[in-house]
Amino acid sequence: MSATALDGDQPTTSDTLLSAMDLRKSFGHTTALDRAGITVARGEIVAIMGPSGSGKSTLLHCLAGLVTPDSGTVLFEGQDLADLSDRARSALRRGEFGFIFQFGQLVPELSCVENVALPLRLAGTRRRVAEARAREWLARLEVEQIADKRPGDVSGGQGQRVAVARALVTAPKVVFADEPTGALDSFSGEQVMRLLVDTAKQTGASLVLVTHEARVAAYSDREVVVRDGRTRQRAEVS
């Protein structure tokens, strides 16, 4: 990893999949983002780092269309998210985006295979087809043996692998991961990150991950640091 530090983010290129420019977002009197910007290329793994309260999760949520910035622009494949209807943004999040959160956020009443199949079912895929594809993804994530168990009956590491499978089952173009190993021990965290990165690379998906852990950021191609709501590219990973 190089020690070179640059203000701002990489310039936009024709290979850019996702970009944000001059983002500002406040919650009451608290400023979360202050002219933040970032670009993500197709197939790139970008780690967003920063201390607690720096705005890194808010930046990820704006990129994913979960939070609307007060000003600035978020573009996905050249399309301004602000120009999309709520229905179109929801469809984007179901099909083109995948999500992994710190605590998995699996539906406790559903089995693991049903959790993974859920995005496909919401998109209209027949149950048998959706669950067959879900089982294939659980096998790829090395947890096919827990397919019919409920999330409360599996370990934290296994549950997070189920969450990774759910994020990737729709073949998204970009996966957003917010502290994906934050609730796991070091060993389980390393396993989840290895499988997440390997499967993202195999499918060609871009990966945007928020973390405060250097060992997690080490899996990325590039790191962007958020501090006081502003972004700075810190390093490139060779």
N, C-alpha and C positions, 0 to 999 in steps of 0.2 A: 504494500500500500504506500503510495507516495505521500509526501508531506506538503505538497503544493496546496495553497489556499487561494481561492478566487472569490471575489464578490459576485453576487448574483448567481445565475444558473447557466447551463450550457446554451448556446444559441439554438434557435429552432431550425430544424433541417427538414428535408422532404421525407425523412424517415420518422418524424415525430408522430407519435400516436396520441399523446395527451399533453396538454400544456396549460399553464395558468400564468396570468400576467397581472401585476399590480393589484393583488387581492387585499382587500381590507374587510375585516370582520370584527365587530364589537358585540359583547354581551353586557348590556347595561352600560356601566362606566368603565368596563374592563376591555381593553383592546387585545384581541387574540391574534389578529393578523394585521400587519402594517406594510403594505406594498410588497407582499410576498409573491414570489414567482418560481416556477419550476417547469421543466420539460421532461418527458419520458419517451424514449424511443421504443419502437416495436421490439419486443423480446428482451428489453433491458430490465435489470433488477436495480432499483433505486431504494436506498435506505434514507428515511427522514429521521434525523436525530435531534436531540435537544433535551434540556432539563424539563422537569415537570412544570406545566404552566407556560411553556414557551410558545405554544400554538401549533405544535406538530400534528396532533390529532385533528384539530380544526382544519388544518391545511388538507389532510387526507380526506376528511368528510366533504370539504368543498370540491375537491377533485372528483369524488365519487357521486356528486350530486345529492348527497344526504343533507348538506347544509348550503343555503344560498348566501354567498358573500354580499356584504353591503355595497361593494363596488369592485370593479375588476372583471376579468374575463377568464372563463374556463372553456377550453376547446377540446373536444374529442373527435379525432379524425376530421378536424377543421370545422366541426359543427359547434356553435356556441350553445352550451347547455341552457343558458338563459332564454334562448329562443324556442326551446322545446316545451310542450305542454306537460302537465303533471303525468298524464298517461304515458307520454313518450319517454319521459325520464324513468318512470317505473319499468317500462319495457326494456330500457337500456340496462337498468340495474339487474333485471332478471336474466338477460341474455348475454350482453357484452361484458358485464362486470361480475366479478366474483368477490366474496367478502369472507374474511376470517377475523374474528375478534378474540380478545384476550381469553375470555371464558367460554369460547365456542358458540354460545347462544343456540344450542341445539334445543329442539322442541322436546320436552321431557316425556310427553305422552306418546310420542312416536318412536318406533324402533330406529336403530341406526341406519338401516337401509332405507326406511321411509324418510328419514331426515335428509339423506343424500339425494333421494329421488324428488324431494319437495320442489326445488326450482324447476325441474322438468314438468312436474305435474301442474304447477302454476302456469307454465307456458302452453299447456294443452296436450302434453304427451300422455299416451295411454299408460295406465298403471303398470301393466306387465312389461312394456318396453322401458319405462322409466326405471323400474326396480331392477331390471336386468342390467341396464347401464350402470345403475348405482352399485350393484354387486361387483361389476368389473372394476369400478374405481376403488371400492374398498379393498379389492385384491391388490390393485396397484399400490395402495398405501399400506399394504401388509396387515390389514385388520379384517379380512373377510370372515374370520371366525366369530366376530361379534355382531355380524349383520343383523341378527334377529333379537339382539338385546336392546334394552332401553338405555339412554345415556347415563342414567343414575346407577347402572349396574356395570359400568366399565371404568377403567382408570382415566386419570386426567390426560395422560399422553395418548391413550387410545381415542378418547373423545375428541381431542384436537386433530387427530388424523381423520376422523370422521368429518370434522369441520372443513379440513383441507379438501377432502373428496367432494363435499357439497359445493365448495367454491369452484371446483374445476369441472364438475360434471356437465355443465352447459357449454364447455369449450370457450370460455370467455377470452376476450382479447387482453384484458388487464385484470389482475387480482390485487385487491387492497387488503393488507394485513396489518391490523392495529395491535401491536404488542403480542404477536402470535404465540410467543413462548413465555409470556410474563407470568403465567400461573403454573408453570411446569418446573420440575427440578432440572438441573443442568443436563443430565443424561437424556431425559425425555425430550428436552428442548432441542438438543442437538439432533436427535432422531427426526423430530418433526421438521426442523429446518432443512435437513438433508433431503428428505422426501419432498418437501414443498418446492425447493429450488430445482431438484432433479425433474420433477413432473412438470413444473412450469417451463423449463427449458425444452423438454420433450414436446410439449404442445405449442411452443412458440409464444406463450402468454407473457406479457410484461408483468412485473411484480413491483408494487409500491408498498414498502413496509415501514411502519413506524416502530422505532425501538429506542431504548436508551442504553442497550447493551452492546458493547463493542464486538463481542463474539457473534452476535446475530448480524450486525452490520457488516461483518467480514465476509458474509455470503454475497454481498451486493457488488455490482459493477461500479457503483458511484454513490457517494454520500452527500446529502444536502442537510445542512445544519440549520435549525430554526432557533432563533434567540430573540426574545422580545418581539415576536411576531414578524421578524424579518428573516430572509433566507440567505444562505451562503453555501456555495459548493465548497466542501472541505477537501475532498480527496477523490482520486480515481483508484480503483482496485485493479491491479495488473494480474 
